[in-house]
Amino acid sequence: MNRIELVEKIASAHDLSKAEAGRILETMTSSVVAAVKKGDSVTLVGFGTFKQVARAARTGFNPSQGVKIKIAAQKVPKFVPGAAFKAAVDPKAAKRKADKAAAAPAAKKAPAKKAAKK
C-alpha cells in the first residue's frame, strides 16, 4: 500500500474528501517525525513505538573496492511493533507466546527476611 492508497482508504472509511484525508495523514506523519527528531518516542498502543536510537561508529567493508571503511556514529529512527500488530501479522506465533506465558510457573516470591535479634 502506498500513500495515495492509504489516503483513499482513510477518505472512504471516514467519509472525508481525499484532500482532507491527505492533510490528516500529513499531520500525523509530520508529528511523528518531529517528535522522533527531538528524541522523544511516539507510542501508539497496540500498533507500535517510533523512537530514535544511536548507532555506534563501526568498520564496514566496500566490496567493490575490497577495502575497509569507517562508518560514523549516527542517530536513526526505529519502529518497534506492538503486541497487537505482531499478533495480527502472525497469529500462530502470538498463540505460542501466550501458551508459553500461561505454562510458566507463577512468579516466585522472595523468602521473607528474618528480623535481626539483639
LOKE-940934 format. One record per residue (C-alpha): residue number from 1; residue in three letters; x, y, z. Coordinates in steps of 0.1 Angstrom, whole numbers. Layout:
N
<r i="NUM" aa="ALA" xx="X" yy="Y" zz="Z"/>
...
***
This chain:
118
<r i="1" aa="MET" xx="0" yy="0" zz="0"/>
<r i="2" aa="ASN" xx="14" yy="34" zz="-9"/>
<r i="3" aa="ARG" xx="5" yy="69" zz="4"/>
<r i="4" aa="ILE" xx="-22" yy="75" zz="-22"/>
<r i="5" aa="GLU" xx="-39" yy="42" zz="-15"/>
<r i="6" aa="LEU" xx="-38" yy="50" zz="23"/>
<r i="7" aa="VAL" xx="-53" yy="84" zz="17"/>
<r i="8" aa="GLU" xx="-81" yy="68" zz="-3"/>
<r i="9" aa="LYS" xx="-87" yy="42" zz="24"/>
<r i="10" aa="ILE" xx="-89" yy="69" zz="51"/>
<r i="11" aa="ALA" xx="-112" yy="91" zz="30"/>
<r i="12" aa="SER" xx="-136" yy="62" zz="22"/>
<r i="13" aa="ALA" xx="-136" yy="48" zz="58"/>
<r i="14" aa="HIS" xx="-144" yy="82" zz="74"/>
<r i="15" aa="ASP" xx="-165" yy="99" zz="47"/>
<r i="16" aa="LEU" xx="-139" yy="126" zz="40"/>
<r i="17" aa="SER" xx="-125" yy="141" zz="9"/>
<r i="18" aa="LYS" xx="-92" yy="129" zz="-3"/>
<r i="19" aa="ALA" xx="-77" yy="163" zz="3"/>
<r i="20" aa="GLU" xx="-88" yy="162" zz="40"/>
<r i="21" aa="ALA" xx="-76" yy="127" zz="44"/>
<r i="22" aa="GLY" xx="-42" yy="137" zz="29"/>
<r i="23" aa="ARG" xx="-39" yy="166" zz="53"/>
<r i="24" aa="ILE" xx="-47" yy="143" zz="82"/>
<r i="25" aa="LEU" xx="-21" yy="118" zz="71"/>
<r i="26" aa="GLU" xx="5" yy="146" zz="66"/>
<r i="27" aa="THR" xx="-2" yy="160" zz="100"/>
<r i="28" aa="MET" xx="2" yy="126" zz="116"/>
<r i="29" aa="THR" xx="34" yy="117" zz="98"/>
<r i="30" aa="SER" xx="50" yy="151" zz="104"/>
<r i="31" aa="SER" xx="41" yy="150" zz="141"/>
<r i="32" aa="VAL" xx="58" yy="116" zz="144"/>
<r i="33" aa="VAL" xx="89" yy="127" zz="125"/>
<r i="34" aa="ALA" xx="91" yy="159" zz="146"/>
<r i="35" aa="ALA" xx="88" yy="140" zz="179"/>
<r i="36" aa="VAL" xx="114" yy="114" zz="170"/>
<r i="37" aa="LYS" xx="137" yy="141" zz="156"/>
<r i="38" aa="LYS" xx="136" yy="158" zz="191"/>
<r i="39" aa="GLY" xx="145" yy="125" zz="207"/>
<r i="40" aa="ASP" xx="110" yy="117" zz="220"/>
<r i="41" aa="SER" xx="93" yy="84" zz="214"/>
<r i="42" aa="VAL" xx="58" yy="81" zz="199"/>
<r i="43" aa="THR" xx="38" yy="51" zz="212"/>
<r i="44" aa="LEU" xx="6" yy="41" zz="196"/>
<r i="45" aa="VAL" xx="-8" yy="14" zz="219"/>
<r i="46" aa="GLY" xx="-14" yy="-19" zz="200"/>
<r i="47" aa="PHE" xx="4" yy="-6" zz="169"/>
<r i="48" aa="GLY" xx="39" yy="2" zz="180"/>
<r i="49" aa="THR" xx="65" yy="27" zz="190"/>
<r i="50" aa="PHE" xx="86" yy="51" zz="169"/>
<r i="51" aa="LYS" xx="118" yy="62" zz="186"/>
<r i="52" aa="GLN" xx="153" yy="74" zz="179"/>
<r i="53" aa="VAL" xx="183" yy="52" zz="186"/>
<r i="54" aa="ALA" xx="221" yy="59" zz="185"/>
<r i="55" aa="ARG" xx="241" yy="37" zz="162"/>
<r i="56" aa="ALA" xx="277" yy="34" zz="172"/>
<r i="57" aa="ALA" xx="306" yy="40" zz="148"/>
<r i="58" aa="ARG" xx="318" yy="9" zz="132"/>
<r i="59" aa="THR" xx="341" yy="-5" zz="105"/>
<r i="60" aa="GLY" xx="324" yy="-16" zz="72"/>
<r i="61" aa="PHE" xx="336" yy="-32" zz="40"/>
<r i="62" aa="ASN" xx="333" yy="-19" zz="5"/>
<r i="63" aa="PRO" xx="330" yy="-50" zz="-17"/>
<r i="64" aa="SER" xx="336" yy="-32" zz="-50"/>
<r i="65" aa="GLN" xx="370" yy="-19" zz="-39"/>
<r i="66" aa="GLY" xx="378" yy="-46" zz="-14"/>
<r i="67" aa="VAL" xx="387" yy="-21" zz="14"/>
<r i="68" aa="LYS" xx="376" yy="-15" zz="49"/>
<r i="69" aa="ILE" xx="358" yy="18" zz="55"/>
<r i="70" aa="LYS" xx="349" yy="37" zz="87"/>
<r i="71" aa="ILE" xx="312" yy="43" zz="92"/>
<r i="72" aa="ALA" xx="305" yy="73" zz="115"/>
<r i="73" aa="ALA" xx="281" yy="71" zz="145"/>
<r i="74" aa="GLN" xx="246" yy="83" zz="137"/>
<r i="75" aa="LYS" xx="211" yy="86" zz="151"/>
<r i="76" aa="VAL" xx="185" yy="66" zz="132"/>
<r i="77" aa="PRO" xx="147" yy="61" zz="136"/>
<r i="78" aa="LYS" xx="134" yy="28" zz="148"/>
<r i="79" aa="PHE" xx="100" yy="12" zz="148"/>
<r i="80" aa="VAL" xx="91" yy="-15" zz="173"/>
<r i="81" aa="PRO" xx="58" yy="-32" zz="165"/>
<r i="82" aa="GLY" xx="33" yy="-36" zz="193"/>
<r i="83" aa="ALA" xx="19" yy="-69" zz="205"/>
<r i="84" aa="ALA" xx="-15" yy="-65" zz="187"/>
<r i="85" aa="PHE" xx="3" yy="-57" zz="154"/>
<r i="86" aa="LYS" xx="26" yy="-87" zz="158"/>
<r i="87" aa="ALA" xx="-4" yy="-109" zz="166"/>
<r i="88" aa="ALA" xx="-23" yy="-97" zz="135"/>
<r i="89" aa="VAL" xx="6" yy="-104" zz="113"/>
<r i="90" aa="ASP" xx="15" yy="-139" zz="128"/>
<r i="91" aa="PRO" xx="-14" yy="-152" zz="149"/>
<r i="92" aa="LYS" xx="3" yy="-186" zz="154"/>
<r i="93" aa="ALA" xx="34" yy="-170" zz="170"/>
<r i="94" aa="ALA" xx="12" yy="-149" zz="192"/>
<r i="95" aa="LYS" xx="-6" yy="-180" zz="204"/>
<r i="96" aa="ARG" xx="26" yy="-199" zz="211"/>
<r i="97" aa="LYS" xx="39" yy="-169" zz="231"/>
<r i="98" aa="ALA" xx="6" yy="-168" zz="251"/>
<r i="99" aa="ASP" xx="7" yy="-205" zz="257"/>
<r i="100" aa="LYS" xx="43" yy="-203" zz="269"/>
<r i="101" aa="ALA" xx="35" yy="-175" zz="293"/>
<r i="102" aa="ALA" xx="5" yy="-194" zz="307"/>
<r i="103" aa="ALA" xx="26" yy="-225" zz="312"/>
<r i="104" aa="ALA" xx="53" yy="-207" zz="331"/>
<r i="105" aa="PRO" xx="50" yy="-211" zz="368"/>
<r i="106" aa="ALA" xx="38" yy="-181" zz="388"/>
<r i="107" aa="ALA" xx="65" yy="-156" zz="398"/>
<r i="108" aa="LYS" xx="83" yy="-170" zz="428"/>
<r i="109" aa="LYS" xx="81" yy="-149" zz="460"/>
<r i="110" aa="ALA" xx="113" yy="-139" zz="477"/>
<r i="111" aa="PRO" xx="117" yy="-156" zz="511"/>
<r i="112" aa="ALA" xx="108" yy="-134" zz="540"/>
<r i="113" aa="LYS" xx="138" yy="-119" zz="558"/>
<r i="114" aa="LYS" xx="142" yy="-128" zz="595"/>
<r i="115" aa="ALA" xx="142" yy="-100" zz="619"/>
<r i="116" aa="ALA" xx="176" yy="-93" zz="634"/>
<r i="117" aa="LYS" xx="178" yy="-103" zz="671"/>
<r i="118" aa="LYS" xx="197" yy="-80" zz="696"/>
***
